[in-house]
Amino acid sequence: MGDRVTLGIGLGVLAYSFFSIHDAGNKWLVATLPVWQVLFFRSLTITTGCLIAWRGRLVSRMIETPLKRELALRGAINLLAWLSYYTAARSMQLAQLLTLYFSAPLIITLLARPLLGERVTTVRWISVLIGFAGVLVASDPFGVRVSSATFLVLTAAVLWAIGILLMRRIARSEASMVQMFAQNLCFLVATGLVTAFTWKTPTPREFVLLFGVGVLGGAGQFTMFEAIRYAPASVMATVEYSALVWGFVLGYLVWGDIPPVAIFAGAALILSAGLFLVFMERRAARKKREVSPQRRGDGENQHSAQAG
């Protein structure tokens, strides 16, 4: 169990690295193209990739799956989360936006037991709280005022948390490719309708960037869905904080943003939360492996005594 969780953590960190590069590409694109159109091209690239990879099997599975309602619901929830987040981003400082949005891991941890029946250990709670403390230190959010933007970003956080929990539930029965295809099909239909009325022809450079963003988004989604298969939602809640660190690194490498000391302190806390979680999960797995042979041996000895 512990080794599976560690694998899930590794896949989750990889997923958020893909998402961070994907977001950097989106930042360039939305400066000249409508957000709806960028989302449309990303969804088109991912759905096409899914069909190429699975071909007829994917279509037949989408027809046969008993989870059509759950898949459609998750697609709609994620779309609403993105729209709420991007709308809030127009009128809120990035530090405040990130801090409020990163309340999602806390919400995931709170809901993991009642919605998924997961046991949230003390170690996982400590890890999530350390990670959130790191976000607070790095983002310096004090002075946030109650506004429509505040409401929207908190709405996005709640919707994203519910989406992650649904992803975990669906992953017990459906392959990652099915989830990817269903989610992006919902996005494709919704954004395609709006894009038809707001179309702006991309330049050749923008076409290449749109394709790259789609590939990165697909890679991020696939590794995220696979991570959810191995690690409980309460564990992935901590892993999500790594996205903030990736964002700071890319901001420096791509745009030359030099983070203040508070960001390095916050990033250190976030990294500590992740390392603490990995260490404790592996330690728990090692103890289970040590106990299991002993119990098996005790059982065999008892059986021999009874036979004698």
DOPAVEX-223556 format. One record per atom (N, C-alpha, C, O): residue in three letters; x, y, z. Coordinates in steps of 0.001 Angstrom, whole numbers, plus 500000, padded with zeros to 6 digits. Layout:
! DOPAVEX-223556
ALAXYZ/...
***
This chain:
! DOPAVEX-223556
MET500838498796500000/MET500000500000500000/MET500870501250500000/MET500634502189499240/GLY501900501246500882/GLY502767502413500973/GLY503529502669499700/GLY503685503823499300/ASP504024501595499030/ASP504744501753497776/ASP503826502306496687/ASP504254503112495860/ARG502588501879496688/ARG501615502404495724/ARG501372503891495959/ARG501269504669495011/VAL501282504280497230/VAL501075505693497556/VAL502269506523497101/VAL502098507618496565/THR503486506001497316/THR504694506717496892/THR504708506908495378/THR505065507977494882/LEU504315505855494645/LEU504221505960493195/LEU503199507024492808/LEU503434507817491896/GLY502066507038493503/GLY501044508044493236/GLY501548509450493480/GLY501239510365492717/ILE502331509631494549/ILE502901510950494848/ILE503844511386493722/ILE503802512534493279/GLY504695510460493265/GLY505621510777492168/GLY504886511159490894/GLY505253512125490226/LEU503849510401490558/LEU503060510721489364/LEU502349512062489522/LEU502216512814488557/GLY501888512361490743/GLY501212513634490995/GLY502138514819490811/GLY501752515821490209/VAL503369514716491329/VAL504357515794491158/VAL504666515985489675/VAL504778517118489206/LEU504805514872488926/LEU505053514953487488/LEU503880515625486783/LEU504077516447485888/ALA502653515272487189/ALA501457515864486586/ALA501439517370486771/ALA501141518108485832/TYR501756517838487978/TYR501709519278488234/TYR502855520016487537/TYR502747521213487271/SER503951519313487240/SER505002519952486443/SER504510520177485017/SER504765521226484426/PHE503795519176484457/PHE503199519343483125/PHE502189520491483123/PHE502189521328482220/PHE501333520520484141/PHE500303521552484221/PHE500907522953484333/PHE500365523912483784/SER502028523066485044/SER502650524372485227/SER503211524911483907/SER503049526091483597/ILE503868524047483133/ILE504372524469481818/ILE503194524785480899/ILE503237525734480116/HIS502146523977481007/HIS500909524185480244/HIS500308525559480572/HIS499870526279479675/ASP500291525916481868/ASP499737527208482276/ASP500579528373481764/ASP500049529430481421/ALA501905528168481718/ALA502781529219481183/ALA502474529460479705/ALA502454530602479246/GLY502234528377478969/GLY501855528525477553/GLY500519529222477405/GLY500340530054476516/ASN499578528883478276/ASN498263529541478250/ASN498367531034478522/ASN497618531832477958/LYS499306531404479394/LYS499477532822479731/LYS499853533622478492/LYS499399534753478318/TRP500674533041477639/TRP501024533702476378/TRP499818533762475438/TRP499549534787474811/LEU499103532643475359/LEU498025532543474370/LEU496836533456474685/LEU496297534103473787/VAL496424533509475962/VAL495231534291476293/VAL495467535797476167/VAL494526536587476242/ALA496727536189475975/ALA497019537611475763/ALA496531538068474386/ALA496263539252474179/THR496419537117473444/THR496014537482472080/THR494798536703471579/THR494179537097470590/LEU494449535606472246/LEU493321534775471813/LEU492291534659472932/LEU492658534703474106/PRO490994534511472592/PRO489964534329473626/PRO490205533059474436/PRO490646532045473896/VAL489911533122475748/VAL490107531971476628/VAL489327530762476129/VAL489829529638476156/TRP488091530995475671/TRP487259529905475169/TRP487951529168474025/TRP487893527942473933/GLN488608529939473153/GLN489248529341471985/GLN490471528510472381/GLN490722527451471806/VAL491224528993473361/VAL492387528246473853/VAL491931526929474469/VAL492529525884474214/LEU490868526977475284/LEU490332525755475889/LEU489781524805474834/LEU489894523586474964/PHE489181525373473786/PHE488638524547472704/PHE489754523764472011/PHE489628522557471804/PHE490850524449471652/PHE491944523779470957/PHE492609522733471849/PHE493005521666471379/ARG492731523048473145/ARG493327522081474068/ARG492471520825474138/ARG492990519711474070/SER491169521000474273/SER490262519855474362/SER490239519060473063/SER490164517832473081/LEU490303519770471929/LEU490332519102470623/LEU491581518228470485/LEU491506517098470001/THR492725518759470913/THR493980517997470840/THR493918516750471709/THR494338515673471288/ILE493390516897472932/ILE493363515770473871/ILE492367514703473428/ILE492683513514473476/THR491169515103472999/THR490184514103472552/THR490682513357471312/THR490471512152471178/THR491342514083470408/THR491908513435469216/THR492983512434469612/THR493040511329469074/GLY493843512828470564/GLY494887511920471039/GLY494312510669471683/GLY494824509569471478/CYS493257510832472455/CYS492600509679473095/CYS492039508720472051/CYS492174507503472181/LEU491411509273471017/LEU490820508427469970/LEU491902507695469178/LEU491714506542468789/ILE493032508361468940/ILE494135507713468222/ILE494718506578469058/ILE495046505513468535/ALA494844506820470372/ALA495461505830471259/ALA494572504603471463/ALA495063503474471458/TRP493271504817471641/TRP492364503718471969/TRP491428503328470824/TRP490861502235470839/ARG491264504184469859/ARG490430503935468678/ARG489025503449469058/ARG488352504061469888/GLY488593502344468444/GLY487219501878468645/GLY486926501453470071/GLY485780501521470515/ARG487950501015470795/ARG487734500564472174/ARG487194501691473050/ARG486363501465473931/LEU487679502914472796/LEU487260504051473611/LEU485787504377473377/LEU485043504629474325/VAL485376504372472128/VAL483983504669471787/VAL483054503618472382/VAL482023503950472967/SER483428502341472229/SER482583501267472760/SER482511501332474281/SER481465501054474867/ARG483622501698474921/ARG483612501783476384/ARG482751502950476859/ARG482072502847477881/MET482777504058476119/MET481947505204476470/MET480469504859476361/MET479651505374477124/ILE480120503984475411/ILE478728503557475240/ILE478331502587476350/ILE477201502623476839/GLU479267501718476747/GLU478953500664477713/GLU479030501119479172/GLU478352500546480025/THR479831502124479472/THR480082502478480874/THR478800502850481620/THR477962503579481090/PRO478647502356482839/PRO477479502716483651/PRO477671504064484366/PRO476790504518485096/LEU478821504691484148/LEU479149505931484860/LEU479025507172483967/LEU479714508169484182/LYS478152507102482977/LYS477992508247482071/LYS477605509518482832/LYS478134510595482559/ARG476688509387483779/ARG476225510554484531/ARG477370511158485349/ARG477547512376485371/GLU478149510295486026/GLU479261510788486837/GLU480325511461485981/GLU480885512487486368/LEU480604510877484807/LEU481606511447483908/LEU481159512811483377/LEU481955513747483301/ALA479881512910483012/ALA479353514185482521/ALA479339515230483631/ALA479652516399483403/LEU478972514793484837/LEU478932515714485974/LEU480318516259486278/LEU480474517453486538/ARG481328515393486247/ARG482687515841486536/ARG483168516830485472/ARG483829517818485792/GLY482835516562484207/GLY483219517489483144/GLY482602518863483345/GLY483267519884483170/ALA481314518884483718/ALA480621520162483939/ALA481197520900485148/ALA481365522119485114/ILE481497520159486215/ILE482054520771487429/ILE483424521390487137/ILE483704522509487566/ASN484271520665486413/ASN485599521194486091/ASN485515522425485196/ASN486297523362485355/LEU484579522428484262/LEU484413523584483376/LEU484000524815484187/LEU484533525906483980/LEU483059524638485100/LEU482621525747485950/LEU483767526237486845/LEU483894527436487096/ALA484593525309487321/ALA485733525687488158/ALA486710526560487376/ALA487175527582487880/TRP487023526153486136/TRP487941526941485295/TRP487382528322485012/TRP488100529317485102/LEU486101528388484670/LEU485485529680484343/LEU485479530610485559/LEU485748531804485428/SER485173530068486737/SER485168530873487962/SER486569531391488263/SER486746532550488635/TYR487557530524488098/TYR488946530885488412/TYR489455531984487476/TYR490026532974487932/TYR489247531807486168/TYR489739532792485196/TYR489027534130485346/TYR489634535185485161/THR487743534087485680/THR487002535337485885/THR487535536080487105/THR487704537298487061/ALA487803535358488196/ALA488350535974489402/ALA489749536534489154/ALA490122537555489731/ALA490522535866488297/ALA491904536280488040/ALA491992537666487407/ALA493026538327487506/ARG490931538106486766/ARG490963539411486106/ARG491038540579487086/ARG491561541641486747/SER490515540388488301/SER490433541508489237/SER491066541230490596/SER490837541984491542/MET491862540157490712/MET492472539830491993/MET493970539623491806/MET494401539065490797/GLN494765540072492778/GLN496201539869492723/GLN496529538386492753/GLN495825537595493381/LEU497617538013492059/LEU497984536603491924/LEU498202535931493280/LEU497761534801493491/ALA498881536624494201/ALA499170536035495510/ALA497886535688496251/ALA497763534606496825/GLN496936536607496234/GLN495666536368496908/GLN494867535288496194/GLN494224534456496834/LEU494911535305494873/LEU494192534316494072/LEU494686532908494392/LEU493889532002494634/LEU496011532731494390/LEU496590531419494646/LEU496264530919496051/LEU495932529750496246/THR496362531817497020/THR496125531406498402/THR494691530928498601/THR494462529887499217/LEU493739531675498088/LEU492335531278498221/LEU492055529991497444/LEU491322529121497915/TYR492645529876496249/TYR492411528681495436/TYR493013527442496083/TYR492476526342495957/PHE494141527631496782/PHE494784526477497410/PHE494125526084498731/PHE494701525332499517/SER492928526589498970/SER492110526015500043/SER491506524695499573/SER490979523934500384/ALA491577524413498265/ALA491025523170497705/ALA491593521913498366/ALA490821521013498698/PRO492932521813498574/PRO493438520603499232/PRO492854520381500622/PRO492621519241501021/LEU492617521462501360/LEU491995521318502670/LEU490563520781502539/LEU490129519933503319/ILE489844521293501537/ILE488470520837501301/ILE488463519359500904/ILE487600518598501343/ILE489427518958500075/ILE489536517559499661/ILE489746516657500877/ILE489109515612501009/THR490650517081501760/THR490936516291502957/THR489714516183503859/THR489446515122504421/LEU488977517274503996/LEU487770517277504827/LEU486701516337504284/LEU486001515671505047/LEU486580516290502949/LEU485501515521502331/LEU485893514088501976/LEU485033513290501603/ALA487185513751502089/ALA487646512422501660/ALA486956511296502428/ALA486613510266501847/ARG486755511488503728/ARG486118510428504523/ARG484625510311504256/ARG484158509212503958/PRO483838511412504349/PRO482387511260504149/PRO482002510867502724/PRO481010510163502536/LEU482762511303501712/LEU482385511029500323/LEU483036509770499757/LEU482436509087498926/LEU484264509452500200/LEU484970508301499645/LEU485222507197500668/LEU485647506097500314/GLY484957507498501938/GLY485217506505502976/GLY486694506299503261/GLY487070505286503852/GLU487552507252502848/GLU488985507137503078/GLU489329507497504521/GLU488734508399505109/ARG490288506783505071/ARG490780507108506414/ARG491901508146506276/ARG492958507865505712/VAL491649509336506797/VAL492640510409506722/VAL493474510371507997/VAL493002510733509075/THR494711509931507859/THR495580509776509026/THR496057511131509543/THR495969512149508857/THR496560511111510766/THR497118512329511370/THR498278512850510546/THR498444514060510394/VAL499088511935510011/VAL500236512329509184/VAL499772513133507970/VAL500381514145507622/ARG498702512683507331/ARG498210513371506132/ARG497636514739506480/ARG497802515698505726/TRP496963514826507619/TRP496444516124508063/TRP497589517098508330/TRP497537518256507916/ILE498615516623509019/ILE499768517477509318/ILE500420517956508035/ILE500786519125507915/SER500568517041507064/SER501202517389505792/SER500410518459505044/SER500990519414504526/VAL499083518301504987/VAL498235519279504296/VAL498334520646504965/VAL498419521668504285/LEU498322520663506300/LEU498366521934507027/LEU499726522625506874/LEU499791523850506773/ILE500817521838506858/ILE502140522428506634/ILE502208523036505234/ILE502734524133505047/GLY501665522299504246/GLY501650522808502881/GLY500860524091502750/GLY501283525016502056/PHE499708524157503415/PHE498888525371503351/PHE499585526531504056/PHE499484527677503618/ALA500285526239505136/ALA501067527284505814/ALA502130527830504860/ALA502398529031504842/GLY502736526934504063/GLY503720527377503070/GLY503110528297502032/GLY503732529279501625/VAL501897527985501601/VAL501199528840500642/VAL500937530216501247/VAL501112531234500578/LEU500523530247502495/LEU500257531519503168/LEU501522532372503254/LEU501489533572502980/VAL502635531745503636/VAL503895532475503764/VAL504358532991502410/VAL504776534143502291/ALA504283532134501378/ALA504787532505500052/ALA503926533562499374/ALA504441534430498669/SER502620533488499587/SER501715534363498850/SER501421535675499562/SER500967536628498929/ASP501671535742500872/ASP501403536954501651/ASP500011537497501343/ASP499890538586500781/PRO498948536754501703/PRO497605537090501251/PRO496857538089502125/PRO495716538437501821/PHE497475538551503193/PHE496743539366504156/PHE496243540655503499/PHE496940541288502706/GLY495026541012503856/GLY494420542188503227/GLY493405541813502169/GLY492894542680501460/VAL493101540497502053/VAL492083540066501100/VAL490724540651501497/VAL490303540528502648/ARG490054541278500557/ARG488747541864500825/ARG487648540990500234/ARG487820540376499181/VAL486528540947500924/VAL485388540187500429/VAL484829540897499203/VAL484492542079499262/SER484734540169498093/SER484248540739496837/SER483693539609495986/SER483730538444496381/SER483181539961494823/SER482670538935493907/SER483811538040493435/SER483612536844493219/ALA485014538613493273/ALA486174537820492856/ALA486557536817493941/ALA486906535675493640/THR486492537243495206/THR486770536340496322/THR485799535168496308/THR486201534016496470/PHE484531535465496115/PHE483507534421496055/PHE483774533457494893/PHE483625532244495042/LEU484166533998493744/LEU484390533157492568/LEU485570532214492752/LEU485487531041492387/VAL486675532716493318/VAL487843531850493462/VAL487595530783494526/VAL488090529663494396/LEU486836531108495575/LEU486478530096496567/LEU485524529064495971/LEU485593527879496296/THR484630529531495091/THR483742528617494375/THR484553527659493510/THR484278526460493458/ALA485567528214492826/ALA486448527387491991/ALA487164526335492827/ALA487300525190492395/ALA487628526713494030/ALA488333525780494908/ALA487421524636495345/ALA487830523475495352/VAL486181524971495709/VAL485218523942496127/VAL484898523006494963/VAL484865521787495130/LEU484663523581493786/LEU484341522770492607/LEU485513521866492230/LEU485315520703491881/TRP486728522398492300/TRP487907521596491971/TRP488052520434492969/TRP488377519314492576/ALA487811520705494246/ALA487896519661495266/ALA486880518547494987/ALA487208517363495071/ILE485660518934494658/ILE484616517948494349/ILE485005517160493094/ILE484784515952493020/GLY485587517856492108/GLY486029517193490881/GLY487097516142491157/GLY487065515055490580/ILE488052516464492046/ILE489103515508492401/ILE488512514279493093/ILE488917513150492813/LEU487561514500493992/LEU486930513384494693/LEU486133512503493730/LEU486145511278493853/LEU485443513126492776/LEU484735512353491755/LEU485716511562490896/LEU485450510417490533/MET486858512182490571/MET487885511503489790/MET488350510243490497/MET488524509197489871/ARG488551510348491805/ARG488999509209492604/ARG487940508095492598/ARG488270506915492473/ARG486681508483492733/ARG485603507482492754/ARG485483506789491394/ARG485345505567491327/ILE485536507568490315/ILE485403506993488968/ILE486599506108488640/ILE486455505097487952/ALA487791506489489135/ALA489012505745488828/ALA488970504315489353/ALA489748503474488902/ARG488078504022490296/ARG487953502664490811/ARG487339501724489784/ARG487492500506489879/SER486637502296488790/SER485928501464487820/SER486321501725486373/SER486146500857485518/GLU486853502917486088/GLU487132503281484702/GLU488600503622484478/GLU489290504100485378/ALA489060503363483256/ALA490443503657482880/ALA490654505165482782/ALA489708505926482579/SER491904505582482929/SER492250507004482855/SER491866507602481509/SER491407508742481442/MET492053506829480429/MET491755507337479087/MET490274507653478932/MET489912508614478252/VAL489411506852479560/VAL487971507099479495/VAL487628508405480201/VAL486838509200479693/GLN488224508625481376/GLN487991509870482107/GLN488486511080481308/GLN487803512101481225/MET489665510954480730/MET490225512055479933/MET489303512412478772/MET488994513580478537/PHE488871511376478053/PHE488047511597476872/PHE486709512239477248/PHE486267513185476598/ALA486070511723478296/ALA484762512240478706/ALA484861513696479148/ALA484032514519478760/GLN485873514019479960/GLN486018515388480451/GLN486258516365479303/GLN485627517420479232/ASN487168516008478415/ASN487511516930477330/ASN486431516994476255/ASN486330517986475532/LEU485629515948476148/LEU484491515999475239/LEU483479517036475731/LEU482920517790474934/CYS483246517071477052/CYS482361518093477640/CYS482912519492477364/CYS482172520393476969/PHE484220519663477577/PHE484863520954477320/PHE484747521334475850/PHE484486522489475512/LEU484947520332474970/LEU484954520582473535/LEU483606521103473061/LEU483541522055472282/VAL482532520479473530/VAL481185520894473125/VAL480872522295473640/VAL480407523150472887/ALA481131522528474938/ALA480797523820475551/ALA481614524960474962/ALA481062525998474597/THR482924524772474868/THR483779525851474350/THR483620526025472838/THR483797527123472311/GLY483283524932472147/GLY483104525020470693/GLY481939525916470312/GLY482007526651469326/LEU480867525854471098/LEU479694526694470824/LEU480031528176470942/LEU479588528985470127/VAL480820528531471963/VAL481194529938472153/VAL482243530354471134/VAL482191531463470602/THR483206529461470856/THR484285529774469914/THR483741530077468526/THR484308530893467799/ALA482650529427468159/ALA482050529663466840/ALA481649531124466647/ALA481616531615465519/PHE481342531824467753/PHE480912533221467657/PHE482026534211468017/PHE481874535415467813/THR483139533707468549/THR484230534605468959/THR485547534235468283/THR486621534555468793/TRP485465533567467148/TRP486660533025466479/TRP487651534118466084/TRP487283535163465547/LYS488924533836466371/LYS490019534692465928/LYS491097533780465366/LYS491620532917466072/THR491429533972464092/THR492378533071463431/THR493771533182464056/THR494358534265464058/PRO494308532078464587/PRO495643532111465201/PRO496736532250464138/PRO496548531860462986/THR497866532805464537/THR499039532861463680/THR499696531476463653/THR499385530645464507/PRO500592531203462700/PRO501287529906462696/PRO501972529602464032/PRO501939528465464502/ARG502592530618464642/ARG503249530420465939/ARG502227530044467006/ARG502486529180467843/GLU501061530696466974/GLU500017530396467949/GLU499445528999467744/GLU499091528322468710/PHE499354528563466477/PHE498888527204466217/PHE499824526176466856/PHE499372525213467474/VAL501134526392466700/VAL502123525480467287/VAL501997525481468810/VAL502030524426469443/LEU501852526670469390/LEU501735526791470839/LEU500435526153471341/LEU500423525522472398/LEU499349526314470590/LEU498077525688470956/LEU498198524162470982/LEU497677523498471879/PHE498893523625469983/PHE499112522174469934/PHE499968521721471112/PHE499684520700471739/GLY501028522495471410/GLY501903522153472527/GLY501167522180473855/GLY501364521303474696/VAL500316523186474047/VAL499521523291475272/VAL498584522094475395/VAL498391521563476489/GLY498001521668474273/GLY497112520506474284/GLY497845519232474679/GLY497333518430475460/VAL499053519047474134/VAL499848517860474454/VAL500237517854475930/VAL500125516831476606/LEU500694519003476422/LEU501077519101477836/LEU499867518892478754/LEU499962518225479785/GLY498723519477478357/GLY497512519293479143/GLY497092517833479187/GLY496673517335480232/GLY497204517140478048/GLY496869515722477999/GLY497811514887478857/GLY497376513985479573/ALA499114515195478781/ALA500102514467479584/ALA499846514693481070/ALA499940513765481873/GLY499519515941481430/GLY499220516254482825/GLY497983515534483318/GLY497969514999484427/GLN496941515517482496/GLN495702514850482894/GLN495910513351483053/GLN495430512757484019/PHE496623512733482111/PHE496814511281482177/PHE497602510885483429/PHE497215509958484141/THR498718511593483697/THR499513511259484877/THR498735511562486162/THR498908510874487168/MET497874512595486132/MET497054512906487296/MET496034511794487564/MET495865511361488704/PHE495354511334486502/PHE494377510255486664/PHE495052508982487179/PHE494494508272488015/GLU496259508697486673/GLU496987507520487137/GLU497420507683488592/GLU497377506728489367/ALA497840508900488962/ALA498251509162490346/ALA497092508901491306/ALA497280508328492379/ILE495892509329490909/ILE494702509148491746/ILE494406507666491963/ILE493818507302492982/ARG494801506808491028/ARG494582505372491175/ARG495421504799492318/ARG495006503859492995/TYR496593505372492520/TYR497525504812493491/TYR497474505502494857/TYR497665504856495888/ALA497217506809494864/ALA497265507560496120/ALA495879508053496509/ALA495128508508495646/PRO495517507975497796/PRO494234508492498262/PRO494108509989498013/PRO495111510689497873/ALA492882510471497960/ALA492636511894497702/ALA493288512774498760/ALA493772513863498450/SER493304512306500020/SER493901513103501091/SER495409513248500917/SER495984514244501357/VAL496062512271500282/VAL497494512367499984/VAL497730513320498815/VAL498636514153498854/MET496904513188497773/MET497054514045496598/MET496801515507496940/MET497265516400496231/ALA496064515758498026/ALA495815517134498450/ALA497131517841498756/ALA497300519008498404/THR498058517156499403/THR499364517743499696/THR500183517913498425/THR500851518931498244/VAL500132516913497540/VAL500904516961496303/VAL500517518175495454/VAL501349518730494737/GLU499246518580495542/GLU498780519708494742/GLU499544520993495050/GLU499679521857494184/TYR500044521124496278/TYR500780522331496649/TYR502072522483495842/TYR502603523588495734/SER502585521381495273/SER503822521463494484/SER503643522343493257/SER504622522846492705/ALA502389522535492823/ALA502129523393491655/ALA502596524821491913/ALA503040525504490990/LEU502498525276493159/LEU502927526639493486/LEU504436526777493300/LEU504915527788492788/VAL505181525751493722/VAL506642525784493576/VAL507020525807492097/VAL507878526584491678/TRP506359524931491296/TRP506628524924489854/TRP506341526292489243/TRP507084526764488383/GLY505256526925489695/GLY504899528235489169/GLY505968529278489442/GLY506273530099488577/PHE506537529251490636/PHE507596530206490978/PHE508859529945490148/PHE509508530883489686/VAL509200528672489965/VAL510389528314489187/VAL510247528772487740/VAL511169529364487179/LEU509088528497487136/LEU508862528905485750/LEU508810530421485620/LEU509280530976484628/GLY508245531088486612/GLY508201532543486574/GLY509594533140486507/GLY509816534151485841/TYR510539532505487206/TYR511929532989487188/TYR512617532643485874/TYR513284533488485275/LEU512453531380485418/LEU513161530933484215/LEU512640531581482936/LEU513420531908482041/VAL511313531767482847/VAL510707532271481614/VAL510598533791481598/VAL510929534430480599/TRP510133534372482708/TRP509889535815482726/TRP510896536609483561/TRP510829537836483637/GLY511835535880484187/GLY512854536571484961/GLY512352537142486273/GLY512996538019486849/ASP511208536661486759/ASP510677537131488039/ASP511568536619489177/ASP511799535416489302/ILE512056537532489990/ILE512900537146491121/ILE512041537113492381/ILE511603538161492856/PRO511795535919492927/PRO510909535800494089/PRO511517536448495333/PRO512733536398495517/PRO510700537049496182/PRO511186537590497453/PRO511486536459498437/PRO511172535297498178/VAL512096536813499564/VAL512489535814500565/VAL511288535007501057/VAL511403533811501321/ALA510124535675501180/ALA508929534987501684/ALA508556533799500806/ALA508082532779501306/ILE508766533926499505/ILE508421532840498585/ILE509341531645498806/ILE508888530500498789/PHE510638531907499015/PHE511560530799499279/PHE511211530104500592/PHE511300528880500693/ALA510814530882501596/ALA510421530299502879/ALA509171529451502723/ALA509088528349503264/GLY508188529973501975/GLY506961529214501726/GLY507220527954500926/GLY506665526896501221/ALA508077528071499898/ALA508414526908499076/ALA509110525836499911/ALA508900524642499697/ALA509943526267500867/ALA510630525312501751/ALA509616524549502608/ALA509765523348502830/LEU508592525248503084/LEU507543524584503870/LEU506765523587503013/LEU506466522478503455/ILE506442523991501792/ILE505699523103500885/ILE506520521854500576/ILE506000520739500595/LEU507821522053500289/LEU508706520920500012/LEU508818520014501238/LEU508823518790501113/SER508907520623502426/SER508982519851503667/SER507727519007503869/SER507807517858504302/ALA506561519586503550/ALA505302518851503675/ALA505310517614502786/ALA504905516532503212/GLY505774517780501550/GLY505822516653500617/GLY506807515581501047/GLY506490514393501008/LEU508015515998501462/LEU509028515033501891/LEU508580514309503167/LEU508807513109503319/PHE507947515046504073/PHE507424514442505301/PHE506381513375504977/PHE506376512300505576/LEU505503513680504030/LEU504457512731503644/LEU505061511476503021/LEU504674510362503375/VAL506013511649502090/VAL506653510504501434/VAL507363509633502469/VAL507224508410502459/PHE508126510269503364/PHE508880509528504383/PHE507950508719505282/PHE508200507540505533/MET506887509340505763/MET505978508665506690/MET505190507554506000/MET504937506510506602/GLU504794507770504725/GLU504059506723503997/GLU504956505516503746/GLU504508504376503870/ARG506222505756503394/ARG507157504644503159/ARG507483503921504470/ARG507653502702504495/ARG507565504691505549/ARG507820504089506859/ARG506662503181507264/ARG506870502085507784/ALA505432503656507017/ALA504256502847507340/ALA504225501562506511/ALA503858500497507009/ALA504617501679505235/ALA504633500499504363/ALA505671499490504836/ALA505432498282504812/ARG506830499995505267/ARG507896499109505746/ARG507460498361506998/ARG507757497176507148/LYS506759499044507897/LYS506272498395509117/LYS505263497301508797/LYS505258496239509420/LYS504397497582507801/LYS503395496575507418/LYS504069495331506857/LYS503644494210507137/ARG505133495530506054/ARG505849494391505479/ARG506550493568506566/ARG506655492346506466/GLU507025494263507602/GLU507701493557508691/GLU506721492776509555/GLU507043491693510043/VAL505529493323509742/VAL504520492688510585/VAL503868491504509883/VAL503567490495510521/SER503647491618508576/SER502920490576507830/SER503587489204507917/SER502905488233508241/PRO504912489074507637/PRO505530487739507757/PRO505455487193509176/PRO505291485989509372/GLN505577488094510188/GLN505505487649511577/GLN504137487069511897/GLN504031486036512557/ARG503085487743511424/ARG501724487237511651/ARG501520485910510940/ARG500883484998511468/ARG502080485814509712/ARG501935484575508955/ARG502651483440509669/ARG502159482314509738/GLY503830483765510198/GLY504582482744510923/GLY503867482297512182/GLY503836481105512488/ASP503285483251512927/ASP502530482913514133/ASP501344482023513800/ASP501022481094514541/GLY500694482318512672/GLY499546481518512262/GLY499939480093511922/GLY499222479148512252/GLU501095479938511251/GLU501576478608510886/GLU501964477806512129/GLU501693476609512217/ASN502608478490513097/ASN502994477803514343/ASN501775477326515108/ASN501762476224515655/GLN500730478184515143/GLN499510477824515855/GLN498842476620515188/GLN498329475728515864/HIS498856476609513826/HIS498246475515513096/HIS498992474202513378/HIS498375473147513525/SER500351474287513451/SER501149473092513697/SER500891472536515098/SER500828471324515307/ALA500744473464516050/ALA500490473042517435/ALA499151472326517546/ALA499019471322518245/GLN498145472874516828/GLN496828472256516860/GLN496857470879516199/GLN496210469938516659/ALA497629470782515100/ALA497729469497514411/ALA498415468463515277/ALA498076467280515253/GLY499423468947516071/GLY500141468024516950/GLY499280467565518079/GLY499726466781518917/
***
